[in-house]
Amino acid sequence: MTSSSAPSRKALSKIATNRLQKELVEWQMNPPTGFKHKVTDNLQRWVIEVIGAPGTLYANDTYQLQVDFPEHYPMESPQVIFLHPAPLHPHIYSNGHICLDILYDSWSPAMTVSSICISILSMLSSSTEKQRPPDNDRYVKNCKNGRSPKETRWWFHDDKV
Amino acid sequence: MVTGVASAMAERLKEDGNNCFKKERFGAAIDAYTEAIALSPNVPTYWTNRALCHMKRKDWTKVEEDCRKAIQLVHNSVKAHYMLGLALLEKKEYTSGVKELQRALDLGRGANPTGYMVEEIWEELSKAKYMEWELLSARRSWELSSLKEACQAALNEQRALDMSRTEESSHEDYIAHTDRLKSLERVFEKAAEEDKPTEVPDYLCCNITLEIFRDPVISPSGVTYERAAILEHLMKVGKFDPITREKIDPSKLVPNLAIKEAVAAYLEKHVWAYKMGC
């Protein structure tokens, strides 16, 4: 339901292509622990498997992240969502959208897919209960037609989890 | 008085040439510049403009002639050195072509470090360096493999000779022979390593582009970035250091000359590192 909606996007710029090729090579040689990326010839969309860290609520659960890169990556952040079913987590909505500041306002071009993955895993690992955000239903209803989470005005009120 | 009239006419002819060039009428443009040159032969722009027309028509000998003339008149013309470099590369004169492009790049950076010319020249320079390396390394690898074959043949021949001389060939002799062949293999493997592309060390790569530095600048927090990348970040994303998130004023970026030298030294030894993403 959330996965099929491809954001209308332009082809990657030359700078973005170069940078993603470098990231891909680096990933293949040195993937972050707990993540698997099946390399395809689509450089602009990566689908990454996440395995919950041992000793956490999500141990042995597997989820899928979908990362879409904009034309001017890394000057713009990629769009990162969980594919259905998204993990139950106070900052992850049932449509796969993730409330994490580095994906939006706090993005920096020095971050990489690999560093994003590590942030997301640490967000999962520090959770103390498997549940949806309190405003899940309202938010998801407002996100019809496959709106990108990058268009949401996020409030990052809780940095504990 | 006469010269004044002549140079005014030459200027007008140059304008005609420029207009023809814009319409991609390169033959007509060349005629106009040629007339301008006849009237005032000491204006470098007439020569470089004509060279550009010759370049569009891939008439590389004429590009070279006009660029050389322009450089005689003014030694620091970015365009003249750039086009001369390309013309020499077309003639497969890699070493002198690369030298001209390098000169153009240095002059171009001095004039406008983020201009499009600099990017274009760097790309051509990298391509040329890489092509030169491919050629040389292919030759080196061929030389090595034929030398290796000769050495192996000599060892085997020696072994055959030894065996024919002695009645019984001992097991030790056999071991010694195979050991010699193995160490020969190792010596040649080692010799080939220099031309084998590996990873460029992280400290020579920008954290934004992930590529080897071209024009490194250091931020007030002490982090080094590629100039064009950090400037784009400051303009589009925000006025903060991408790694430390400290505030940055663009005027506070200074060239990191030590890293620049380190990159030059690294590229000198590992020419394959000029190869770019695509």
Interface residues (C-beta under 8 A of the other chain):
Chain A: K14 I15 T17 N18 R19 Q21 K22 E23 E26 H72 P74 M75 E76 W107 S108 P109 A110 T112
Chain B: N207 I208 T209 L210 E211 A229 E232 H233 K236 V237 F240 P242 I243 R245 M276 G277 C278
